[in-house]
């Protein structure tokens, strides 16, 4: 067994097809360690670094954090590539510091204001972290349950104490009136249990109804960097790998036709992002989206052959669509039934296949069978 990315024959890890930061899904699709295709170093070192950068400094990663798709304890914004400005429109710039979370409600994204602790200067002057008050309470409560939970608490405590040195902490909580400091007092006491002596420099109150949170405007100026393209390409290629495994065709993964895309994912600086991510557009992938002019709030991945080459198209949460060159096609791939595609819905964890004849309410086994190299996707009629 050899790692398909670096060729190593040591210590293999499992690799998620759809990274956890983008949600948890019904089948929990993984390339298993026992299949010997992704080594520990690629998974834990190379790919973890890419995933962290994507999470903290890409439009799609930050949006996933706003939706809390991974259920982590904090939001991390680097502020290096993505310049994010939150405008509360509440009449006081003080409240522009609040981080607006999102939820999916009645087929649209809705702003949700949550009690939070903001830690500035994460990873640089423009970076910051957001800790939900409820998450801090839960970590503290769970810290007595196991060593793992205790370590989680200690790690979180260490991160907060580091921020205290520069007095870079702000607290935002709810209140019924200017004199109501119940939630603020609870938050300050909670911070003390984490070793933080919160020094309040300024306090402001503004009556805001939850629905007024819809006045928030979030602007993100960004570029699609080389590393962001590497991460997106890795997800697309892992999907292709999983489909090859389901078809019993894993041997094709070691063919030279895929060397370029693997080298790009691994960080070969000689390969420019434009050679692999050949197109970035707003053009929807599925026929339904094209006809309705509405996008699915889902992650969509397909692959197909075109003009003698293999391509993938991928989008997260109905955002930009990336067309990725996977490699040269094979003669046996020049078949009407070659291709595959799926929709991953992060809000209920469901997966829908994009074959021409999808089955209603498939079992897990039937859904798994919808993955393969020859599960044709008709991009003009899906």
ZATORBA-43142 format. One record per residue (C-alpha): residue in three letters; chain; x, y, z. Coordinates in Angstrom, 2 decimals. Example, Ala and Ser with C-alpha at 12.3 -4.5 7.8 and 13.67 -1.06 7.14 Angstrom:
// residues 2
<'ALA', 'A', <12.30, -4.50, 7.80>>
<'SER', 'A', <13.67, -1.06, 7.14>>
//
This chain:
// residues 382
<'UNK', 'A', <0.00, 0.00, 0.00>>
<'UNK', 'A', <1.26, 3.49, -0.92>>
<'UNK', 'A', <-0.15, 6.93, -0.18>>
<'UNK', 'A', <-1.70, 8.24, -3.39>>
<'UNK', 'A', <-0.48, 11.75, -2.56>>
<'UNK', 'A', <3.16, 11.30, -1.49>>
<'UNK', 'A', <3.95, 7.62, -2.07>>
<'UNK', 'A', <4.70, 6.88, 1.59>>
<'UNK', 'A', <4.14, 3.35, 2.79>>
<'UNK', 'A', <4.04, 4.25, 6.49>>
<'UNK', 'A', <1.09, 4.76, 8.85>>
<'UNK', 'A', <-2.16, 5.41, 7.07>>
<'UNK', 'A', <-5.04, 7.55, 8.35>>
<'UNK', 'A', <-8.67, 7.79, 7.39>>
<'UNK', 'A', <-9.57, 10.84, 5.33>>
<'UNK', 'A', <-13.01, 12.44, 5.26>>
<'UNK', 'A', <-14.39, 13.05, 1.79>>
<'UNK', 'A', <-16.39, 16.06, 3.00>>
<'UNK', 'A', <-14.41, 17.82, 5.78>>
<'UNK', 'A', <-16.15, 18.12, 9.13>>
<'UNK', 'A', <-15.89, 21.91, 9.07>>
<'UNK', 'A', <-18.57, 21.80, 6.33>>
<'UNK', 'A', <-20.98, 19.65, 8.34>>
<'UNK', 'A', <-21.68, 16.10, 9.43>>
<'UNK', 'A', <-23.45, 13.90, 6.93>>
<'UNK', 'A', <-25.49, 10.71, 6.86>>
<'UNK', 'A', <-22.90, 8.26, 5.58>>
<'UNK', 'A', <-19.80, 9.95, 7.06>>
<'UNK', 'A', <-17.94, 9.18, 3.83>>
<'UNK', 'A', <-14.31, 8.33, 4.49>>
<'UNK', 'A', <-11.30, 6.87, 2.75>>
<'UNK', 'A', <-10.39, 4.28, 5.37>>
<'UNK', 'A', <-6.93, 3.84, 6.90>>
<'UNK', 'A', <-7.16, 0.13, 6.05>>
<'UNK', 'A', <-7.41, 1.02, 2.36>>
<'UNK', 'A', <-3.87, 2.42, 2.56>>
<'UNK', 'A', <-4.39, 5.45, 0.34>>
<'UNK', 'A', <-3.73, 8.48, 2.58>>
<'UNK', 'A', <-0.79, 8.49, 4.99>>
<'UNK', 'A', <-0.73, 10.07, 8.45>>
<'UNK', 'A', <1.62, 12.87, 7.43>>
<'UNK', 'A', <-0.53, 13.98, 4.49>>
<'UNK', 'A', <-3.71, 13.77, 6.56>>
<'UNK', 'A', <-2.51, 15.26, 9.85>>
<'UNK', 'A', <0.14, 17.74, 8.67>>
<'UNK', 'A', <-0.40, 18.83, 5.08>>
<'UNK', 'A', <-4.20, 18.63, 4.91>>
<'UNK', 'A', <-4.83, 19.92, 8.44>>
<'UNK', 'A', <-2.88, 23.09, 7.67>>
<'UNK', 'A', <-4.86, 23.58, 4.46>>
<'UNK', 'A', <-8.16, 22.99, 6.25>>
<'UNK', 'A', <-7.30, 25.46, 8.99>>
<'UNK', 'A', <-6.41, 28.17, 6.48>>
<'UNK', 'A', <-9.59, 27.49, 4.49>>
<'UNK', 'A', <-11.69, 27.66, 7.67>>
<'UNK', 'A', <-10.19, 30.88, 8.99>>
<'UNK', 'A', <-9.39, 32.83, 5.84>>
<'UNK', 'A', <-11.74, 31.96, 2.97>>
<'UNK', 'A', <-15.23, 33.19, 2.19>>
<'UNK', 'A', <-16.70, 29.68, 2.32>>
<'UNK', 'A', <-14.84, 28.73, 5.51>>
<'UNK', 'A', <-15.94, 31.84, 7.39>>
<'UNK', 'A', <-19.53, 31.36, 6.21>>
<'UNK', 'A', <-19.42, 27.78, 7.53>>
<'UNK', 'A', <-18.22, 29.15, 10.87>>
<'UNK', 'A', <-21.04, 31.71, 10.95>>
<'UNK', 'A', <-23.44, 28.79, 10.50>>
<'UNK', 'A', <-21.57, 26.76, 13.15>>
<'UNK', 'A', <-21.56, 23.71, 10.87>>
<'UNK', 'A', <-18.75, 21.99, 12.76>>
<'UNK', 'A', <-20.06, 22.71, 16.27>>
<'UNK', 'A', <-16.66, 23.88, 17.54>>
<'UNK', 'A', <-16.13, 26.03, 20.62>>
<'UNK', 'A', <-14.92, 29.12, 18.82>>
<'UNK', 'A', <-14.83, 31.06, 15.57>>
<'UNK', 'A', <-11.39, 32.02, 14.27>>
<'UNK', 'A', <-10.90, 34.80, 11.75>>
<'UNK', 'A', <-7.35, 35.46, 10.50>>
<'UNK', 'A', <-8.13, 38.64, 8.64>>
<'UNK', 'A', <-5.21, 38.24, 6.24>>
<'UNK', 'A', <-6.88, 37.20, 2.99>>
<'UNK', 'A', <-10.52, 37.88, 3.85>>
<'UNK', 'A', <-11.18, 41.42, 5.03>>
<'UNK', 'A', <-14.45, 41.14, 6.89>>
<'UNK', 'A', <-16.55, 44.13, 7.98>>
<'UNK', 'A', <-19.72, 43.69, 10.02>>
<'UNK', 'A', <-22.07, 46.68, 9.98>>
<'UNK', 'A', <-24.77, 46.41, 12.63>>
<'UNK', 'A', <-26.79, 49.45, 11.43>>
<'UNK', 'A', <-27.80, 49.96, 15.05>>
<'UNK', 'A', <-26.74, 53.58, 15.16>>
<'UNK', 'A', <-23.52, 53.06, 17.11>>
<'UNK', 'A', <-20.26, 51.70, 15.66>>
<'UNK', 'A', <-19.57, 50.11, 19.06>>
<'UNK', 'A', <-21.95, 47.31, 18.11>>
<'UNK', 'A', <-20.20, 46.67, 14.79>>
<'UNK', 'A', <-17.80, 44.57, 16.88>>
<'UNK', 'A', <-20.50, 41.91, 17.39>>
<'UNK', 'A', <-19.94, 38.78, 15.32>>
<'UNK', 'A', <-23.19, 37.85, 13.51>>
<'UNK', 'A', <-23.95, 34.13, 13.43>>
<'UNK', 'A', <-26.29, 32.66, 10.83>>
<'UNK', 'A', <-28.98, 30.00, 10.80>>
<'UNK', 'A', <-30.98, 28.43, 7.98>>
<'UNK', 'A', <-34.66, 29.24, 8.40>>
<'UNK', 'A', <-37.54, 29.15, 5.92>>
<'UNK', 'A', <-35.18, 28.62, 2.98>>
<'UNK', 'A', <-32.94, 31.57, 3.75>>
<'UNK', 'A', <-30.03, 32.59, 5.92>>
<'UNK', 'A', <-31.05, 34.54, 9.01>>
<'UNK', 'A', <-28.71, 36.56, 11.25>>
<'UNK', 'A', <-28.64, 35.34, 14.84>>
<'UNK', 'A', <-27.10, 37.38, 17.66>>
<'UNK', 'A', <-25.51, 35.20, 20.34>>
<'UNK', 'A', <-23.87, 36.13, 23.67>>
<'UNK', 'A', <-20.15, 36.04, 22.97>>
<'UNK', 'A', <-16.62, 36.85, 24.04>>
<'UNK', 'A', <-14.46, 38.47, 21.37>>
<'UNK', 'A', <-10.69, 38.12, 21.53>>
<'UNK', 'A', <-8.81, 40.48, 19.22>>
<'UNK', 'A', <-5.43, 40.16, 17.48>>
<'UNK', 'A', <-5.66, 36.46, 16.64>>
<'UNK', 'A', <-2.91, 35.65, 14.15>>
<'UNK', 'A', <-2.30, 39.36, 13.49>>
<'UNK', 'A', <-3.78, 42.80, 13.99>>
<'UNK', 'A', <-6.89, 42.12, 11.92>>
<'UNK', 'A', <-7.62, 38.65, 13.31>>
<'UNK', 'A', <-9.89, 37.67, 16.18>>
<'UNK', 'A', <-11.62, 34.76, 17.88>>
<'UNK', 'A', <-15.22, 34.50, 19.02>>
<'UNK', 'A', <-16.20, 32.28, 21.95>>
<'UNK', 'A', <-19.91, 31.68, 22.46>>
<'UNK', 'A', <-20.86, 32.07, 26.13>>
<'UNK', 'A', <-22.90, 28.85, 25.93>>
<'UNK', 'A', <-19.87, 26.98, 24.57>>
<'UNK', 'A', <-17.64, 28.24, 27.41>>
<'UNK', 'A', <-20.25, 27.07, 29.93>>
<'UNK', 'A', <-20.47, 23.63, 28.34>>
<'UNK', 'A', <-16.70, 23.11, 28.19>>
<'UNK', 'A', <-16.45, 24.05, 31.88>>
<'UNK', 'A', <-19.35, 21.76, 32.84>>
<'UNK', 'A', <-17.91, 18.83, 30.87>>
<'UNK', 'A', <-14.36, 19.28, 32.17>>
<'UNK', 'A', <-14.96, 16.85, 35.04>>
<'UNK', 'A', <-16.27, 14.04, 32.83>>
<'UNK', 'A', <-13.01, 12.77, 31.32>>
<'UNK', 'A', <-9.36, 13.57, 30.79>>
<'UNK', 'A', <-10.10, 14.53, 27.20>>
<'UNK', 'A', <-12.73, 17.03, 28.35>>
<'UNK', 'A', <-10.37, 18.31, 31.03>>
<'UNK', 'A', <-7.64, 18.86, 28.43>>
<'UNK', 'A', <-10.14, 20.71, 26.21>>
<'UNK', 'A', <-10.93, 23.05, 29.09>>
<'UNK', 'A', <-7.24, 23.64, 29.87>>
<'UNK', 'A', <-6.45, 24.36, 26.21>>
<'UNK', 'A', <-9.31, 26.84, 26.01>>
<'UNK', 'A', <-8.20, 28.43, 29.27>>
<'UNK', 'A', <-4.69, 28.85, 27.89>>
<'UNK', 'A', <-5.96, 30.53, 24.72>>
<'UNK', 'A', <-8.04, 33.01, 26.70>>
<'UNK', 'A', <-5.23, 33.84, 29.12>>
<'UNK', 'A', <-2.91, 34.63, 26.24>>
<'UNK', 'A', <-5.42, 37.20, 25.00>>
<'UNK', 'A', <-5.66, 38.88, 28.40>>
<'UNK', 'A', <-2.11, 40.25, 28.15>>
<'UNK', 'A', <-3.13, 42.95, 25.72>>
<'UNK', 'A', <-6.56, 43.61, 27.23>>
<'UNK', 'A', <-8.00, 42.47, 23.93>>
<'UNK', 'A', <-11.25, 41.00, 25.23>>
<'UNK', 'A', <-14.78, 42.32, 24.66>>
<'UNK', 'A', <-18.02, 40.79, 25.95>>
<'UNK', 'A', <-21.43, 41.07, 24.29>>
<'UNK', 'A', <-24.53, 39.75, 26.10>>
<'UNK', 'A', <-28.26, 40.36, 26.23>>
<'UNK', 'A', <-30.03, 42.59, 28.75>>
<'UNK', 'A', <-33.59, 43.77, 29.36>>
<'UNK', 'A', <-32.58, 47.28, 30.35>>
<'UNK', 'A', <-29.56, 49.53, 30.87>>
<'UNK', 'A', <-29.44, 48.53, 34.53>>
<'UNK', 'A', <-29.86, 44.80, 33.91>>
<'UNK', 'A', <-26.37, 43.33, 34.31>>
<'UNK', 'A', <-27.34, 39.74, 35.14>>
<'UNK', 'A', <-25.91, 38.20, 31.96>>
<'UNK', 'A', <-22.85, 40.46, 32.04>>
<'UNK', 'A', <-22.09, 39.50, 35.64>>
<'UNK', 'A', <-22.48, 35.82, 34.76>>
<'UNK', 'A', <-20.14, 36.24, 31.82>>
<'UNK', 'A', <-17.49, 37.99, 33.93>>
<'UNK', 'A', <-17.73, 35.25, 36.58>>
<'UNK', 'A', <-17.44, 32.61, 33.86>>
<'UNK', 'A', <-14.29, 34.27, 32.51>>
<'UNK', 'A', <-12.82, 34.22, 36.02>>
<'UNK', 'A', <-13.16, 30.44, 36.07>>
<'UNK', 'A', <-10.95, 30.48, 32.98>>
<'UNK', 'A', <-8.39, 32.61, 34.81>>
<'UNK', 'A', <-9.42, 35.90, 33.17>>
<'UNK', 'A', <-9.80, 39.06, 35.22>>
<'UNK', 'A', <-11.97, 41.01, 32.82>>
<'UNK', 'A', <-11.32, 44.75, 32.98>>
<'UNK', 'A', <-14.28, 46.58, 31.56>>
<'UNK', 'A', <-13.29, 49.84, 29.88>>
<'UNK', 'A', <-16.65, 50.79, 28.41>>
<'UNK', 'A', <-20.21, 49.54, 28.58>>
<'UNK', 'A', <-23.09, 50.38, 26.27>>
<'UNK', 'A', <-26.70, 49.26, 26.09>>
<'UNK', 'A', <-29.00, 49.34, 23.11>>
<'UNK', 'A', <-32.46, 47.76, 22.99>>
<'UNK', 'A', <-32.36, 45.35, 20.07>>
<'UNK', 'A', <-34.95, 42.78, 19.10>>
<'UNK', 'A', <-33.62, 39.58, 17.58>>
<'UNK', 'A', <-35.35, 40.36, 14.29>>
<'UNK', 'A', <-33.41, 43.62, 14.12>>
<'UNK', 'A', <-30.32, 41.51, 13.71>>
<'UNK', 'A', <-31.41, 41.24, 10.08>>
<'UNK', 'A', <-30.12, 44.78, 9.66>>
<'UNK', 'A', <-26.58, 43.44, 9.90>>
<'UNK', 'A', <-24.57, 43.74, 6.73>>
<'UNK', 'A', <-21.50, 41.54, 6.34>>
<'UNK', 'A', <-18.96, 42.53, 3.71>>
<'UNK', 'A', <-16.12, 40.18, 2.80>>
<'UNK', 'A', <-13.42, 41.24, 0.37>>
<'UNK', 'A', <-11.14, 38.38, -0.58>>
<'UNK', 'A', <-9.18, 36.59, -3.25>>
<'UNK', 'A', <-9.17, 32.87, -4.03>>
<'UNK', 'A', <-5.57, 32.10, -3.08>>
<'UNK', 'A', <-3.31, 29.24, -4.12>>
<'UNK', 'A', <-3.84, 27.43, -0.81>>
<'UNK', 'A', <-7.61, 27.87, -0.91>>
<'UNK', 'A', <-7.56, 26.32, -4.39>>
<'UNK', 'A', <-5.43, 23.45, -3.05>>
<'UNK', 'A', <-7.98, 22.70, -0.35>>
<'UNK', 'A', <-10.96, 22.84, -2.73>>
<'UNK', 'A', <-9.10, 20.61, -5.19>>
<'UNK', 'A', <-8.34, 18.13, -2.41>>
<'UNK', 'A', <-12.06, 17.81, -1.58>>
<'UNK', 'A', <-12.94, 17.33, -5.25>>
<'UNK', 'A', <-10.21, 14.73, -5.78>>
<'UNK', 'A', <-11.08, 12.84, -2.58>>
<'UNK', 'A', <-14.65, 12.58, -3.88>>
<'UNK', 'A', <-13.31, 11.09, -7.12>>
<'UNK', 'A', <-11.10, 8.72, -5.07>>
<'UNK', 'A', <-14.09, 7.53, -3.02>>
<'UNK', 'A', <-16.09, 6.90, -6.19>>
<'UNK', 'A', <-13.19, 4.94, -7.70>>
<'UNK', 'A', <-13.08, 2.80, -4.54>>
<'UNK', 'A', <-16.82, 2.16, -4.75>>
<'UNK', 'A', <-16.32, 0.95, -8.32>>
<'UNK', 'A', <-13.38, -1.28, -7.37>>
<'UNK', 'A', <-11.10, 0.80, -9.61>>
<'UNK', 'A', <-8.59, 2.14, -7.06>>
<'UNK', 'A', <-5.71, 1.12, -9.35>>
<'UNK', 'A', <-6.48, 4.08, -11.65>>
<'UNK', 'A', <-5.58, 6.45, -8.80>>
<'UNK', 'A', <-1.90, 5.58, -9.12>>
<'UNK', 'A', <-1.76, 6.36, -12.83>>
<'UNK', 'A', <0.45, 9.28, -14.01>>
<'UNK', 'A', <-2.59, 11.10, -15.41>>
<'UNK', 'A', <-3.34, 12.31, -11.86>>
<'UNK', 'A', <0.23, 13.31, -10.93>>
<'UNK', 'A', <-0.28, 17.02, -11.63>>
<'UNK', 'A', <-3.40, 17.43, -9.50>>
<'UNK', 'A', <-1.76, 15.52, -6.61>>
<'UNK', 'A', <1.40, 17.64, -6.81>>
<'UNK', 'A', <-0.73, 20.78, -6.73>>
<'UNK', 'A', <-2.63, 19.58, -3.65>>
<'UNK', 'A', <0.68, 18.79, -1.97>>
<'UNK', 'A', <1.97, 22.31, -2.59>>
<'UNK', 'A', <4.17, 22.13, -5.69>>
<'UNK', 'A', <4.87, 25.84, -6.30>>
<'UNK', 'A', <5.69, 25.20, -9.96>>
<'UNK', 'A', <2.00, 24.51, -10.62>>
<'UNK', 'A', <-0.08, 27.68, -10.69>>
<'UNK', 'A', <-3.64, 27.53, -9.38>>
<'UNK', 'A', <-4.98, 28.50, -12.82>>
<'UNK', 'A', <-3.61, 25.28, -14.30>>
<'UNK', 'A', <-5.82, 23.20, -12.00>>
<'UNK', 'A', <-8.74, 25.45, -11.01>>
<'UNK', 'A', <-9.50, 26.44, -14.58>>
<'UNK', 'A', <-12.69, 28.40, -13.92>>
<'UNK', 'A', <-14.42, 30.18, -11.04>>
<'UNK', 'A', <-17.96, 31.31, -11.77>>
<'UNK', 'A', <-21.46, 31.90, -10.45>>
<'UNK', 'A', <-22.95, 29.50, -13.01>>
<'UNK', 'A', <-25.00, 26.87, -11.12>>
<'UNK', 'A', <-24.16, 23.20, -11.53>>
<'UNK', 'A', <-27.62, 21.62, -11.61>>
<'UNK', 'A', <-30.43, 22.06, -14.10>>
<'UNK', 'A', <-32.92, 22.80, -11.30>>
<'UNK', 'A', <-30.83, 25.75, -10.12>>
<'UNK', 'A', <-30.42, 27.08, -13.65>>
<'UNK', 'A', <-34.17, 26.91, -14.30>>
<'UNK', 'A', <-35.34, 28.31, -10.95>>
<'UNK', 'A', <-32.56, 30.90, -10.64>>
<'UNK', 'A', <-32.25, 29.74, -7.03>>
<'UNK', 'A', <-29.22, 28.04, -5.50>>
<'UNK', 'A', <-29.23, 25.05, -3.17>>
<'UNK', 'A', <-27.89, 25.85, 0.30>>
<'UNK', 'A', <-25.75, 22.76, -0.05>>
<'UNK', 'A', <-22.36, 21.50, -1.16>>
<'UNK', 'A', <-22.44, 20.10, -4.69>>
<'UNK', 'A', <-19.74, 17.94, -6.27>>
<'UNK', 'A', <-19.71, 16.33, -9.71>>
<'UNK', 'A', <-17.07, 14.95, -12.05>>
<'UNK', 'A', <-17.22, 14.28, -15.78>>
<'UNK', 'A', <-15.07, 13.98, -18.89>>
<'UNK', 'A', <-14.92, 16.74, -21.45>>
<'UNK', 'A', <-12.68, 17.07, -24.50>>
<'UNK', 'A', <-10.44, 14.20, -23.43>>
<'UNK', 'A', <-9.93, 15.50, -19.88>>
<'UNK', 'A', <-11.48, 14.75, -16.50>>
<'UNK', 'A', <-13.03, 17.66, -14.65>>
<'UNK', 'A', <-14.82, 18.23, -11.38>>
<'UNK', 'A', <-17.19, 21.04, -10.44>>
<'UNK', 'A', <-17.69, 21.89, -6.80>>
<'UNK', 'A', <-19.47, 24.54, -4.76>>
<'UNK', 'A', <-20.02, 25.05, -1.04>>
<'UNK', 'A', <-23.31, 26.42, 0.33>>
<'UNK', 'A', <-24.39, 27.56, -3.10>>
<'UNK', 'A', <-21.43, 29.92, -3.50>>
<'UNK', 'A', <-18.80, 30.19, -6.21>>
<'UNK', 'A', <-18.51, 27.22, -8.58>>
<'UNK', 'A', <-14.99, 25.91, -9.13>>
<'UNK', 'A', <-14.13, 23.86, -12.22>>
<'UNK', 'A', <-11.12, 21.66, -11.54>>
<'UNK', 'A', <-8.92, 19.75, -13.96>>
<'UNK', 'A', <-8.31, 16.31, -12.45>>
<'UNK', 'A', <-6.27, 14.88, -15.33>>
<'UNK', 'A', <-6.43, 13.25, -18.74>>
<'UNK', 'A', <-9.30, 10.89, -19.46>>
<'UNK', 'A', <-8.99, 7.16, -20.21>>
<'UNK', 'A', <-10.46, 5.38, -23.19>>
<'UNK', 'A', <-12.86, 3.40, -20.99>>
<'UNK', 'A', <-14.01, 6.67, -19.37>>
<'UNK', 'A', <-15.26, 7.91, -22.77>>
<'UNK', 'A', <-18.61, 6.36, -22.01>>
<'UNK', 'A', <-22.07, 7.90, -21.78>>
<'UNK', 'A', <-22.47, 6.64, -18.23>>
<'UNK', 'A', <-19.15, 7.97, -16.88>>
<'UNK', 'A', <-19.53, 10.56, -14.11>>
<'UNK', 'A', <-21.08, 11.05, -10.70>>
<'UNK', 'A', <-22.51, 13.82, -8.54>>
<'UNK', 'A', <-24.09, 14.48, -5.16>>
<'UNK', 'A', <-25.68, 17.23, -3.09>>
<'UNK', 'A', <-24.62, 17.40, 0.56>>
<'UNK', 'A', <-27.14, 19.28, 2.74>>
<'UNK', 'A', <-25.40, 20.45, 5.94>>
<'UNK', 'A', <-28.53, 21.45, 7.86>>
<'UNK', 'A', <-30.04, 17.97, 8.04>>
<'UNK', 'A', <-26.98, 15.91, 7.09>>
<'UNK', 'A', <-28.70, 14.36, 4.08>>
<'UNK', 'A', <-27.03, 13.40, 0.80>>
<'UNK', 'A', <-28.89, 13.38, -2.51>>
<'UNK', 'A', <-27.47, 11.76, -5.61>>
<'UNK', 'A', <-27.61, 13.53, -8.95>>
<'UNK', 'A', <-28.01, 10.50, -11.17>>
<'UNK', 'A', <-30.71, 10.63, -13.81>>
<'UNK', 'A', <-32.96, 8.28, -11.85>>
<'UNK', 'A', <-32.42, 9.00, -8.14>>
<'UNK', 'A', <-34.40, 6.82, -5.77>>
<'UNK', 'A', <-36.73, 8.32, -3.16>>
<'UNK', 'A', <-35.79, 7.56, 0.46>>
<'UNK', 'A', <-32.86, 5.25, -0.32>>
<'UNK', 'A', <-31.37, 3.02, 2.36>>
<'UNK', 'A', <-27.77, 3.63, 3.40>>
<'UNK', 'A', <-26.63, 0.77, 1.18>>
<'UNK', 'A', <-28.57, 2.13, -1.79>>
<'UNK', 'A', <-27.17, 5.61, -1.23>>
<'UNK', 'A', <-23.64, 4.23, -1.02>>
<'UNK', 'A', <-24.21, 2.45, -4.33>>
<'UNK', 'A', <-24.95, 5.81, -5.95>>
<'UNK', 'A', <-21.23, 6.62, -5.65>>
<'UNK', 'A', <-19.07, 5.29, -8.44>>
<'UNK', 'A', <-17.21, 6.15, -11.63>>
<'UNK', 'A', <-20.10, 5.25, -13.90>>
<'UNK', 'A', <-23.08, 7.03, -12.33>>
<'UNK', 'A', <-23.71, 9.48, -15.13>>
<'UNK', 'A', <-24.64, 13.05, -14.27>>
<'UNK', 'A', <-26.48, 14.96, -16.96>>
<'UNK', 'A', <-25.48, 18.53, -16.15>>
<'UNK', 'A', <-28.01, 19.92, -18.60>>
<'UNK', 'A', <-31.02, 18.08, -17.20>>
<'UNK', 'A', <-30.24, 17.29, -13.53>>
//
